[in-house]
Amino acid sequence: MRDTPDMRPSWVEVNLDAIRANTSAIAKVVAPADLCAVVKADGYGHGDIPVAEAALAGGATWLAVALVEEAARLRDAGITVPILLLSEPALPDADDVVRLELTATVYRQSFATAIAEAADRAGRAPYPVHLKIDTGMHRVGVLVGEALTLARSIAGDGRLELAAVWSHFAVSDENAMFTDEQLRSLVSFRDQVEATGVDVPMLHIANTAGALEYPESHLDLVRVGLGIYGLRPGPTVGTAVHLEPAMRVVSQVSYHRTLPGGARPSYGRVRPLARNSTLATVPIGYADGFARRLGSGPESWPDGWEVLINGTRYPLAGNVTMDQIVIDLGMDPVRDGDEVVMLGRQGRHEITAENWAERLDTINYEIVCDFGPRLPRRYIGLPG
């Protein structure tokens, strides 16, 4: 295990071998399409550079990010593979896009022009861009009815190269009919463009759910985020493909003592202990991503949120605070330094991102992204 300096006794553990294996499994499913590993948001909270290296070792040939700054970190780490910028940045960032040799996504004439001018200044024309069309996600992308004009403008600008057309599935984890409509719309648009004499070398639309559930959507490239981290966008998505969650959130007991029944631990004194209990304090809190809602209110007792200690599930004993939680072990023994697992497996038990998401009425994407930078990342596997 490789630690970063000055480790806290609470951390996020990331299994890079799991990321490599997940990537490899998905790459085999989507072949001969290429696999683009999405490593935005610091690799969904797992760490962008280690994740990128593990995904590339597993067979990814592209990476994708949301921000120019995210791409710069990868380039600074010596990563040279194609990096797709998933949205248009601000116009003044066009020079950095070209300098970093990023594959720019374009859906407005103004940004296409900015990239063309930046490429001309840098002596890197013609510069490849991917035209994004809106087939129903309605977030970013040029509307299909307006896209042909932009496609022909890009193709007609000697400073640019129309390298691909792409779109993004909105409900591929739950709505096959709408997903099929989006795919047909993308393919139909490509045909319209090529009917005008403009070549479209690459077409892509599939995300993790598309990669795992819609073989017809694989096309030339699939963009996989959640899946490489061992998570699924829905409980029944791609179950034929084995995926291993790569993240554990771990801490250690920092203090313990026994209190009498009736004592009310933590802020608000919301719940009395039902009996004499050993309490363990654990140095992790809502400032780290351990949501306060997991422990708030007497209504969640005795069905309180649990953590794993010594292979056993134990509930919170009161409100989550900014830096610490308190755990009720009954009269079971515990020692300072014992491992505490908030997310992941310990012994026979496992607490999943999906368990967290169900409790907090959200999605597993948000759970793994929410464990913040106060929690150091420890990496196991891959190098060495």
Legacy VTK file of the C-alpha trace (Angstrom):
# vtk DataFile Version 3.0
C-alpha trace
ASCII
DATASET POLYDATA
POINTS 384 float
0.000 0.000 0.000
1.429 3.374 -1.026
0.575 6.208 1.343
0.751 9.917 0.791
2.691 11.905 3.436
1.165 12.866 6.790
-1.624 10.348 6.623
-4.741 10.932 8.692
-6.181 7.936 10.534
-9.106 8.192 8.085
-8.637 7.618 4.381
-10.035 6.468 1.056
-8.505 3.206 -0.111
-8.498 2.669 -3.881
-7.790 -0.705 -5.457
-6.096 0.040 -8.783
-6.104 -3.635 -9.740
-9.904 -3.534 -9.538
-10.002 -0.500 -11.854
-7.720 -2.230 -14.323
-9.808 -5.423 -14.198
-13.100 -3.530 -14.571
-11.731 -1.632 -17.552
-10.451 -4.812 -19.142
-13.789 -6.576 -18.680
-15.712 -3.718 -20.288
-13.151 -3.305 -23.075
-13.705 -6.943 -24.055
-17.475 -6.411 -24.139
-17.312 -3.341 -26.388
-14.550 -4.459 -28.763
-13.813 -3.608 -31.506
-14.954 -0.155 -30.314
-12.334 1.776 -28.375
-12.870 2.504 -24.691
-12.634 6.033 -23.294
-12.212 6.097 -19.507
-13.953 9.074 -17.918
-11.739 10.403 -15.120
-13.363 13.785 -14.452
-14.066 14.969 -10.881
-10.741 13.572 -9.695
-11.587 10.174 -11.092
-15.038 10.178 -9.434
-13.255 10.757 -6.139
-10.778 7.899 -6.649
-7.849 10.042 -7.846
-7.550 11.066 -11.486
-3.933 10.227 -12.314
-3.755 6.768 -10.662
-7.163 5.880 -12.103
-6.129 7.015 -15.579
-2.981 4.917 -15.433
-4.916 1.867 -14.205
-7.602 2.279 -16.867
-5.003 2.600 -19.612
-3.317 -0.547 -18.300
-6.717 -2.251 -18.542
-7.208 -1.417 -22.196
-8.626 2.109 -22.361
-7.186 4.074 -25.273
-8.842 7.434 -24.568
-9.527 9.509 -21.465
-12.245 12.092 -20.907
-12.554 15.020 -18.499
-14.922 17.908 -17.910
-12.423 20.736 -17.386
-9.263 21.974 -19.035
-7.642 22.027 -15.575
-8.383 18.321 -15.165
-6.739 17.568 -18.490
-3.704 19.680 -17.573
-3.098 17.500 -14.508
-3.054 14.400 -16.685
-0.699 15.953 -19.215
1.591 17.171 -16.414
1.734 13.555 -15.191
3.096 12.506 -18.575
-0.097 10.991 -19.977
-0.080 11.416 -23.749
-3.152 9.483 -24.964
-6.098 11.372 -26.517
-8.098 13.296 -23.923
-11.642 14.295 -24.815
-12.936 17.509 -23.286
-16.606 16.721 -22.653
-17.909 20.300 -22.846
-16.850 23.607 -24.332
-14.790 25.695 -21.900
-14.737 29.505 -21.959
-13.538 30.982 -25.239
-10.220 32.276 -23.783
-9.333 28.662 -22.863
-9.060 27.674 -26.520
-5.309 28.331 -26.530
-4.836 25.962 -23.590
-6.963 23.320 -25.300
-4.640 23.420 -28.291
-1.475 23.710 -26.212
-2.425 20.593 -24.248
-3.450 18.793 -27.435
-6.933 18.043 -26.112
-9.719 16.778 -28.322
-12.206 19.610 -28.138
-15.938 19.104 -28.016
-17.713 21.765 -30.077
-21.383 22.716 -30.274
-21.281 26.471 -30.979
-19.811 28.316 -33.908
-18.108 30.772 -31.553
-16.059 28.052 -29.900
-15.296 26.333 -33.204
-13.885 29.639 -34.426
-11.887 30.096 -31.214
-10.300 26.655 -31.599
-9.534 27.323 -35.261
-7.815 30.605 -34.427
-5.869 29.039 -31.537
-4.736 26.169 -33.766
-3.641 28.635 -36.427
-1.626 30.650 -33.894
0.037 27.487 -32.572
0.786 26.080 -36.021
-1.341 23.008 -35.316
-4.002 23.345 -37.968
-6.021 21.427 -39.000
-7.102 20.698 -35.437
-9.451 17.751 -34.643
-12.754 18.496 -32.930
-15.740 16.365 -31.945
-19.139 17.853 -32.748
-21.667 17.166 -29.987
-25.341 17.057 -30.923
-28.302 17.109 -28.578
-30.415 14.001 -29.163
-32.517 14.381 -26.031
-30.307 14.966 -22.995
-30.920 18.735 -23.322
-27.858 19.764 -21.333
-25.284 20.853 -23.907
-24.978 20.159 -27.616
-26.258 21.679 -30.818
-29.841 20.717 -31.648
-30.084 18.157 -34.429
-32.036 20.539 -36.622
-29.248 23.122 -36.428
-26.254 20.789 -36.395
-25.784 20.255 -40.119
-24.848 23.892 -40.639
-22.203 23.708 -37.914
-20.864 20.373 -39.185
-20.404 21.783 -42.685
-18.799 24.942 -41.282
-16.249 22.876 -39.347
-15.544 20.659 -42.341
-15.129 23.695 -44.569
-12.658 25.457 -42.268
-9.147 24.445 -43.256
-7.990 25.067 -39.714
-10.313 22.364 -38.298
-10.938 18.667 -38.783
-14.348 17.124 -38.079
-12.965 14.053 -36.313
-16.205 12.777 -34.775
-19.858 13.383 -34.049
-21.225 12.350 -30.682
-24.084 12.578 -28.235
-24.948 11.385 -24.733
-27.582 8.962 -23.479
-30.020 10.417 -20.946
-31.809 7.303 -19.617
-29.903 4.275 -20.906
-30.107 2.672 -17.466
-33.914 2.625 -17.467
-35.625 3.533 -20.750
-34.780 1.389 -23.776
-37.261 3.109 -26.088
-35.862 6.624 -25.583
-32.315 5.270 -25.729
-33.054 3.688 -29.098
-34.486 6.999 -30.309
-31.298 8.816 -29.324
-29.121 6.267 -31.081
-31.195 6.415 -34.262
-31.060 10.211 -34.191
-27.260 10.205 -33.969
-26.798 7.669 -36.747
-29.339 9.477 -38.935
-27.491 12.747 -38.459
-24.188 11.127 -39.412
-25.828 9.871 -42.585
-27.120 13.375 -43.355
-23.647 14.838 -42.929
-21.999 12.214 -45.116
-24.693 12.703 -47.774
-23.322 16.219 -48.229
-19.862 14.805 -48.959
-18.431 15.401 -45.477
-16.787 12.355 -43.879
-17.482 11.491 -40.218
-14.591 9.236 -39.149
-15.914 8.469 -35.649
-19.290 8.206 -33.949
-19.941 7.722 -30.219
-22.809 7.881 -27.735
-22.533 4.995 -25.244
-21.903 5.539 -21.550
-21.551 2.736 -18.960
-25.136 1.561 -19.350
-24.849 1.748 -23.121
-21.612 -0.216 -23.026
-23.107 -2.964 -20.876
-26.691 -3.137 -22.168
-26.809 -1.836 -25.766
-24.270 -3.521 -28.073
-25.695 -1.626 -31.048
-24.631 1.640 -29.376
-20.924 0.776 -29.154
-20.165 2.304 -32.565
-16.532 3.495 -32.689
-15.952 4.577 -29.085
-17.634 4.092 -25.704
-17.195 6.546 -22.833
-17.237 4.655 -19.540
-17.122 6.390 -16.181
-19.011 4.615 -13.407
-18.252 1.121 -14.654
-14.472 1.369 -14.427
-14.870 2.170 -10.727
-16.814 -1.073 -10.247
-20.209 0.582 -9.917
-23.376 0.267 -11.970
-25.892 2.968 -12.940
-28.678 0.604 -11.883
-28.857 -2.676 -9.945
-29.703 -4.752 -13.021
-27.400 -3.015 -15.505
-24.742 -5.245 -17.034
-24.915 -7.944 -14.380
-23.344 -10.465 -16.752
-20.088 -8.486 -16.484
-18.243 -8.805 -13.180
-17.306 -5.436 -11.715
-15.419 -4.927 -8.469
-15.937 -1.707 -6.460
-12.555 -0.032 -6.211
-13.192 2.230 -3.207
-13.201 1.604 0.521
-13.582 4.406 3.074
-11.694 3.475 6.203
-10.813 4.933 9.592
-9.666 3.778 13.020
-11.098 3.968 16.496
-9.438 6.971 18.113
-11.052 6.743 21.579
-13.446 4.474 23.447
-15.194 4.287 26.783
-18.284 2.831 28.464
-21.302 4.993 29.318
-24.456 4.074 31.247
-27.832 3.509 29.669
-29.704 6.769 29.222
-26.611 8.792 28.279
-27.141 10.907 25.152
-23.999 11.168 22.978
-23.129 13.858 20.443
-24.629 17.200 19.433
-28.291 17.651 20.176
-28.364 14.719 22.610
-31.043 13.285 20.319
-31.065 9.669 21.512
-30.520 7.941 24.849
-28.434 4.776 24.982
-30.764 1.830 25.502
-28.325 0.154 27.897
-24.791 0.416 29.207
-22.659 0.651 26.064
-19.117 0.926 24.869
-18.803 3.940 22.579
-16.078 4.281 19.963
-15.142 7.671 18.563
-14.012 7.650 14.927
-12.236 10.676 13.342
-14.398 11.201 10.269
-17.368 13.506 9.797
-19.513 15.474 7.437
-16.555 17.657 6.406
-15.120 14.469 4.877
-18.314 13.365 3.136
-19.881 11.266 5.901
-23.302 12.839 5.500
-24.878 14.330 8.629
-28.255 12.951 7.546
-27.008 9.442 8.250
-27.210 10.067 11.964
-29.606 12.921 12.522
-32.832 12.660 14.460
-34.291 10.178 16.928
-36.429 8.700 14.151
-33.403 6.807 12.798
-32.917 4.905 16.081
-32.707 1.927 16.530
-32.466 1.594 12.768
-29.446 3.892 12.697
-26.754 3.954 10.054
-24.015 1.390 10.613
-20.296 0.985 10.164
-18.126 -2.134 10.307
-15.744 -2.816 13.195
-14.067 -6.188 13.717
-16.305 -7.742 11.087
-19.538 -6.685 12.805
-22.107 -3.995 12.019
-22.568 -1.325 14.698
-24.877 1.729 14.627
-24.153 5.392 15.108
-24.833 6.550 18.644
-25.885 10.087 17.752
-25.487 12.917 15.314
-22.625 13.018 12.834
-20.361 15.959 13.619
-17.943 17.827 11.389
-14.883 15.762 12.284
-16.082 12.740 14.263
-18.760 10.090 14.677
-19.611 8.011 17.726
-20.442 4.303 17.408
-22.456 2.126 19.827
-20.853 -1.299 20.266
-23.105 -2.508 23.087
-20.699 -4.276 25.418
-18.529 -5.764 22.656
-14.795 -5.224 23.074
-12.947 -2.642 21.014
-9.466 -1.134 21.042
-8.079 2.184 19.905
-6.690 1.674 16.414
-9.249 -0.950 15.360
-10.213 -0.577 11.691
-13.582 1.035 10.951
-15.106 0.670 7.477
-17.675 3.190 6.311
-17.777 2.031 2.689
-16.575 -1.303 1.412
-16.000 -4.789 2.712
-14.735 -6.017 6.067
-14.929 -9.733 6.776
-18.286 -11.149 5.653
-20.020 -7.800 5.559
-20.065 -5.014 2.991
-21.492 -1.495 2.937
-21.927 -0.369 -0.652
-22.251 2.972 -2.390
-25.725 1.798 -3.341
-26.595 1.320 0.354
-25.514 4.901 1.007
-27.396 6.189 -2.028
-30.630 4.487 -1.002
-30.415 5.883 2.511
-29.628 9.407 1.291
-32.063 9.341 -1.642
-29.369 9.951 -4.233
-27.177 7.998 -6.661
-23.945 6.075 -6.182
-22.081 8.592 -8.397
-22.622 11.295 -5.784
-21.578 9.075 -2.893
-18.067 8.307 -4.171
-17.527 11.868 -5.386
-18.463 13.331 -2.002
-15.547 11.917 -0.014
-13.461 15.046 0.001
-9.794 15.997 -0.123
-9.434 15.904 3.689
-9.408 12.119 3.294
-6.033 11.077 1.881
-6.091 8.473 -0.895
-4.197 5.233 -0.341
-3.594 3.087 -3.414
-3.197 -0.651 -3.514
-2.296 -2.765 -6.519
-1.009 -2.032 -10.037
2.554 -0.577 -9.921
5.329 -2.614 -8.375
LINES 1 385
384 0 1 2 3 4 5 6 7 8 9 10 11 12 13 14 15 16 17 18 19 20 21 22 23 24 25 26 27 28 29 30 31 32 33 34 35 36 37 38 39 40 41 42 43 44 45 46 47 48 49 50 51 52 53 54 55 56 57 58 59 60 61 62 63 64 65 66 67 68 69 70 71 72 73 74 75 76 77 78 79 80 81 82 83 84 85 86 87 88 89 90 91 92 93 94 95 96 97 98 99 100 101 102 103 104 105 106 107 108 109 110 111 112 113 114 115 116 117 118 119 120 121 122 123 124 125 126 127 128 129 130 131 132 133 134 135 136 137 138 139 140 141 142 143 144 145 146 147 148 149 150 151 152 153 154 155 156 157 158 159 160 161 162 163 164 165 166 167 168 169 170 171 172 173 174 175 176 177 178 179 180 181 182 183 184 185 186 187 188 189 190 191 192 193 194 195 196 197 198 199 200 201 202 203 204 205 206 207 208 209 210 211 212 213 214 215 216 217 218 219 220 221 222 223 224 225 226 227 228 229 230 231 232 233 234 235 236 237 238 239 240 241 242 243 244 245 246 247 248 249 250 251 252 253 254 255 256 257 258 259 260 261 262 263 264 265 266 267 268 269 270 271 272 273 274 275 276 277 278 279 280 281 282 283 284 285 286 287 288 289 290 291 292 293 294 295 296 297 298 299 300 301 302 303 304 305 306 307 308 309 310 311 312 313 314 315 316 317 318 319 320 321 322 323 324 325 326 327 328 329 330 331 332 333 334 335 336 337 338 339 340 341 342 343 344 345 346 347 348 349 350 351 352 353 354 355 356 357 358 359 360 361 362 363 364 365 366 367 368 369 370 371 372 373 374 375 376 377 378 379 380 381 382 383
